């Protein structure tokens, strides 16, 4: 039995040694893999930093452009509003200064025409009545 015990102890010792070697190998592999991952991460960070800086610069420029565009749009809105107000004021002044007197002038012209037409009517009436009396005197009957 002693031989068997020593054999089993030897097998256990060899199995433990193999397991220890496998674990050491796995630790070495994991350490190498971790170092490679670290190098890849560092490389990616070096490559991404300029891109992030460019993206930040583009975003800042876009923000400034949007701010300027908003300011310009507000300025245009104020100008258009002011222009509309001035056009309304000008139209009111033209209405008061030109159109109202023109209407009054046209009313006066119409009154004068009506007066002249009435005078012509009277003159035509007198001429007609005078001719009728002249014709009655010449009538022999």
FIZARO-307725 format. One record per atom (N, C-alpha, C): x, y, z. Coordinates in steps of 0.1 Angstrom, whole numbers, plus 5000, padded with zeros to 4 digits. Layout:
N
XYZ...
END
This chain:
141
500849885000500050005000500950125000501950115006502850225006503350264992503450174983503850204970502750274962501550234965500450294959500250434964500450454977500250594982501350684977502550634976503550724970503250744955502750654948502350674934501250774933500250764941499150864941499651004945500551004955501151134959501951194947502651104940503451154928502551214917501451134915500451184904499851314909499551324921499051454926500051564925501251534928502351634927502551674913502551584903502651614889501451694884500251654888499051724884499051874890499551884902499652024908500652104900501752044897502852114889502352154876501552064869501052094856500052214857499152204867498252314870498952444873499952444880500752564884501352614871501952534862502552574850501452644841500252574840499252634832498752764837498652784850498252904856499353014854500552974855501653074852501653114838501453024829501253054815500153144812498953114818497753204817498053344822498753354833499053484839499953564829501053494824501953554814501153604802500253514797499453544785498553664788497953664799497053774803497853904805499053894810499854014812500254074798500653984789501054034775499754094768498654024770497454074764497054214770497254234783496854354789497854464784499154434782500054524777499754574763499354474755498954504741497654594740496654554749495454634750495754784754496754794764497154924768497755004757498654944749499255004738498255054727497254964725496154994715495355114720495055114733494255224739495055354738496355344741497155464740497255514726497355424717497455464702496155524698495055474702493655524698493555664704493955674717493855814723494655914716495855874711496655974704496056014690495355914684494755944671493356014673492755994684491456054686491556194691492556224699492656364704492656474694493356464682493156564672491756574666491156454665489756454660488856524669489056494682488156564692488456714692489656754691490056894690489356954678489456894667488756944655487256954656486656844662485256844664484856964673485656984684485357094693485457224686486457244677486657364670485457394660485057284654483957294644482657324652482457264663481257294671481257444676482457494681482557634685482257724673482857694662482557774650481157774646480457654647479057644643478257724653478657724666477957804676478057954673479257994670479458144666478658174654478658084644477958114632476458124634475958034643474458034646474158164654475058204662474858334670474758454660475758454651475758564641474558564632474158444628472958424620471658474627471558444640470458484648470458634649471658694651471658844653471358904639471858854628471458914615469958894612469458784616467958764613467158864622467558884634466858984642467059124636468259154631468459284625467559304613467559204604466659204593465259224597464759154607463459164612463159314616464059364623463859504628463759604616464659574606464659664594463359654586462959534584461659504577460459574585460459554598459459614606459459764604460659824605460759974604460360014590460759944580460359974566458859974564458259874570456759864569456159974576456660014587456060134594456260254586457460274580457660394572456760394560456560284554455660274542454260314546453860264557452460304562452360454565453460504571453460654574453460734561454260684551454260754538452960744531452360634532451060614525449960704532450060724545449160814552449360954548450660994547450961134543450461154528450761064520450261074506448761084505448061004513446661004514446161144518446861204528446361334533446761444524447961444518448561554511448061554496447861434490447561424476446161384473445761264478444561204474443361284479443361324492442161394497441961534490443061614488442861734480442461704465442961594460442561554446441061524445440561454455439161424455438361554456438761644465438061764466438161844453439361844447439461914434438561854424438461724423437661654414436161694417435861704429434461744433434161884428435161974429435062114424434862114409435762034402435662024388434361974383433861874390432461824387431461924389431562004400430562114402430662214391431862254387431962354376431362304363431662174360431162114348429562114349429062084360427662074362427062224360427762314365427262454364427362504349428462464342428562504328427562424320427262304323426262234316424862294318424562344330423362414333423262534325424362614324424362734316424062714302424762604296424562564282423062524280422562454290421162414289420262534288420462634296419662764296419862834282421062844277421262904265420562834253420762704253420062624243418562644244417962654256416562664258416162804253416862904255416563044250416663044235417662974229417762974215416562904209416162794215414962724209413662804210413462874222412262944223412263064214413363124212413463244202413263204188413663094184413363034170411963004168411262954178409862914177409063044175409363154182408563274180408863334166410063324162410363374148409663294138409463174139408763084130407263114130406663144142405263174143404963304136405863404136405563534129405563504114406263414109406363384094405163294090404463244099403463154096402263224090401763184078400563254072399463144073398563184079397563084080396163114082
END
